[in-house]
Amino acid sequence: MKYSKLLLCGKIITIEVNGKGGACMGIKFLVSDWLGKKKMTQKELSDLTGIRPATISALYHDKIKRIEVEQLEKLCTVFECQPGDLMTFETDN
């Protein structure tokens, strides 16, 4: 198994990384849920945040490899939420 370190909310956490391009197995992004709640398209989110459409698509399909804090701030501003509302940490236990 491969592991990677991630800085989240000022703390370094270690996460398991799968062999398919490095997507996080434990952290699941909920951007698709938020787009549904706000009745918004990926394009509209890209336009409102200035985040590239390819990055929005990777977030939507939970295929993102990394995300900048600035991008999290923009998503939180548009969705009127906290960073923890945009993701969950799932374990096998």
N, C-alpha and C positions, 0 to 999 in steps of 0.2 A: 504494500500500500504506500501511496505517496501522501505527504502532508505538506501543508503550506501555512505560513503565518499570515494573519490578517489583522490590520489595525482597525478596530471598531469602537467608536465612542471612547477613544483614548486608551483602550486596552488592547493588548496583543492576544489574539486567540489562535489556536492551532486548529486547522480544519483538514478533513480528509479530502483529497483531490482524486477524481477518477481519471482514467486513461483516455478520455475522449475530448482532448483539447483543453483540459484543465478546469472544466466547470465544477463548481463546488457541489459536493453531494449533500452536505449538511445544511447549507443555507439556500433557502428557496425564496426567490423574489416574487412579490405579489402585485407587480405592476399591471398584469392582465386583469386582476380583480378590481384594482382601483380604476382602471379605464372603464370597466363595466359599470361600476358604481357612479362614476361621473358622466357616463354616456359620452365618452370621448374616444376619438380615433387615435391611432399611433401618430398619424401625421399632425393632428391638432396638438398632441402632447409635444412633439418635436418642435413645432412652431412656437408654442408657449414657453418652452424651456431653452430653446437653442441647442438642444442635444441632438446629435446626428440621428437621422432616421434608422441607420443600421444599428446604432447603440440602443435605441428605443425598441427595435425589433428583438435584439438579443435579450433585453430585459423582459420583454413581453413573453418570449418563449423560454425564459429562464435558462439561457445559454451564455450569460454574461461571465466573463473571466475576471474582470475587475471593474470597479466603479470609483470615480473621483468623489471626494467629499463635496465639491462644488456641484456636481450633478445630483447628489442626494439632496442638497439644499434646494436646488431648483425643483426637483420632484416634490419635496415636502411643501414648498410654497404653492405649487399648482394644486396639489391634492389636499392642502390644508391638514397635514398630518405630521407625525413625528417619524424619524428614521426607522424606528423599530416597527412601525406600522407597515413599512414597505417590504419587510422580510421576516421570515421565521427561520428558526434553527431546528432541524429535525434530526433526531438520533435513531439508531436502530433499536434502542432499548425500550 
